[in-house]
Amino acid sequence: MATLSFALPFYYTARGINKSNSKTTKGRLLPILGLLIGIIAMTIVMALTNAFILTPVYAVTSIANVPSISSYSALYNFTVKMYLGQLLHLPSMGAYIFGIIVPFNLLKGLINSIVVYILFQSVLKSIKPFVERKFNLNK
């Protein structure tokens, strides 16, 4: 989910860039805009996924002698009280998400963006013409 939410905005904004228009202002700014949207999308998707799916599942699987949990609200309350409160000493799910998950995903997105932008420039010059010829993708 993280990869898709990061890569799809970049793909949809930069797919029209080719070797001839990559040196224009539009050709330089569209990939950057796509990467910024990708960072924001990945951060939002992963914050929600961690808050409602990953952290509750991890809390149940990482603690021995888990009491009987019959609903999602019981699972969520167990996660906040036992896992976040007692094991990690965090006051709430919000503190966990905005104090740990969001900064991590912003940093990860920034590092990924730098690498993708550098690779995008080289791929545009060498691999894209080959793929277009080989698979008849000329528009």
C-alpha positions as CSV (number, residue, x, y, z in Angstrom):
1,M,0.0,0.0,0.0
2,A,2.8,2.4,0.8
3,T,4.5,1.8,-2.6
4,L,1.3,2.2,-4.6
5,S,0.2,5.4,-2.7
6,F,3.7,6.8,-3.4
7,A,4.2,5.7,-7.0
8,L,0.8,6.3,-8.6
9,P,0.7,10.1,-8.1
10,F,4.2,10.3,-9.6
11,Y,3.3,8.0,-12.5
12,Y,0.1,10.0,-13.4
13,T,1.8,13.4,-13.2
14,A,5.1,12.4,-15.0
15,R,3.9,9.9,-17.6
16,G,3.7,12.6,-20.3
17,I,7.3,13.7,-19.8
18,N,9.7,12.5,-22.6
19,K,13.3,13.3,-23.6
20,S,12.3,16.3,-25.7
21,N,10.3,18.1,-23.0
22,S,12.2,17.0,-19.9
23,K,14.4,20.2,-20.0
24,T,11.4,22.6,-19.9
25,T,10.1,24.1,-16.7
26,K,7.0,21.9,-17.0
27,G,9.2,18.8,-17.6
28,R,11.1,19.5,-14.4
29,L,8.3,20.5,-12.2
30,L,5.7,17.8,-13.0
31,P,7.8,15.0,-11.6
32,I,8.6,17.0,-8.5
33,L,4.8,17.7,-8.0
34,G,4.1,14.0,-8.4
35,L,6.7,13.1,-5.8
36,L,5.3,15.7,-3.4
37,I,1.8,14.4,-3.9
38,G,3.1,10.8,-3.5
39,I,4.8,11.7,-0.2
40,I,1.6,13.2,1.2
41,A,-0.5,10.3,-0.1
42,M,1.8,7.7,1.3
43,T,1.9,9.4,4.7
44,I,-1.9,9.6,4.9
45,V,-2.4,6.0,3.8
46,M,0.2,4.6,6.1
47,A,-1.0,6.7,9.1
48,L,-4.6,5.4,8.6
49,T,-3.4,1.8,8.0
50,N,-1.2,1.8,11.1
51,A,-3.9,3.4,13.2
52,F,-6.7,1.0,12.3
53,I,-5.1,-2.2,11.0
54,L,-1.4,-2.8,11.5
55,T,-0.9,-1.6,15.1
56,P,-4.0,-3.4,16.5
57,V,-2.9,-6.6,14.8
58,Y,0.7,-6.2,16.0
59,A,-0.5,-5.5,19.5
60,V,-2.5,-8.7,19.7
61,T,0.3,-10.8,18.2
62,S,3.1,-9.3,20.3
63,I,1.5,-9.7,23.8
64,A,1.2,-13.0,25.5
65,N,-2.0,-13.9,27.3
66,V,-4.3,-11.7,25.3
67,P,-7.8,-11.6,26.8
68,S,-10.8,-12.5,24.7
69,I,-11.6,-9.8,22.1
70,S,-15.0,-10.0,20.5
71,S,-15.2,-6.8,18.5
72,Y,-13.0,-4.2,16.7
73,S,-13.7,-1.6,19.3
74,A,-12.4,-4.0,22.0
75,L,-9.3,-4.7,19.9
76,Y,-8.7,-0.9,19.4
77,N,-9.2,-0.2,23.2
78,F,-6.8,-3.1,24.0
79,T,-4.3,-1.7,21.6
80,V,-4.4,1.8,23.1
81,K,-4.5,0.7,26.7
82,M,-2.2,-2.3,26.8
83,Y,0.2,-2.0,23.9
84,L,0.6,1.8,23.5
85,G,-0.1,2.7,27.1
86,Q,1.7,0.1,29.1
87,L,4.4,-1.2,26.7
88,L,5.3,1.9,24.8
89,H,4.2,4.5,27.4
90,L,2.3,6.6,24.8
91,P,-0.9,8.4,26.0
92,S,-2.9,7.8,22.8
93,M,-3.1,6.5,19.3
94,G,-2.8,10.1,18.0
95,A,0.5,10.5,19.9
96,Y,1.8,7.3,18.3
97,I,0.6,8.2,14.8
98,F,1.7,11.8,14.8
99,G,4.8,11.3,16.9
100,I,6.2,8.2,15.2
101,I,4.4,7.0,12.0
102,V,3.9,10.4,10.3
103,P,7.5,11.6,10.7
104,F,8.9,8.2,9.6
105,N,6.8,8.2,6.5
106,L,7.7,11.8,5.6
107,L,11.4,11.0,5.9
108,K,11.0,7.8,4.0
109,G,9.1,9.6,1.3
110,L,11.8,12.3,1.0
111,I,14.5,9.7,0.6
112,N,12.5,7.7,-1.9
113,S,11.7,10.9,-3.8
114,I,15.4,11.9,-4.2
115,V,16.3,8.4,-5.4
116,V,13.3,8.2,-7.8
117,Y,14.0,11.7,-9.2
118,I,17.6,10.8,-9.9
119,L,16.6,7.5,-11.5
120,F,13.8,9.1,-13.5
121,Q,16.3,11.3,-15.3
122,S,18.5,8.4,-16.3
123,V,15.5,6.1,-17.1
124,L,14.0,8.7,-19.3
125,K,17.1,8.9,-21.5
126,S,17.8,5.2,-21.8
127,I,15.1,2.7,-20.8
128,K,11.9,4.6,-21.9
129,P,12.8,4.7,-25.6
130,F,13.7,1.0,-25.6
131,V,10.4,0.0,-23.9
132,E,8.4,2.2,-26.3
133,R,10.0,0.6,-29.3
134,K,9.9,-3.0,-27.9
135,F,6.2,-2.9,-26.8
136,N,4.9,-0.4,-29.5
137,L,3.9,2.2,-26.9
138,N,4.4,5.2,-29.1
139,K,1.5,7.7,-28.6
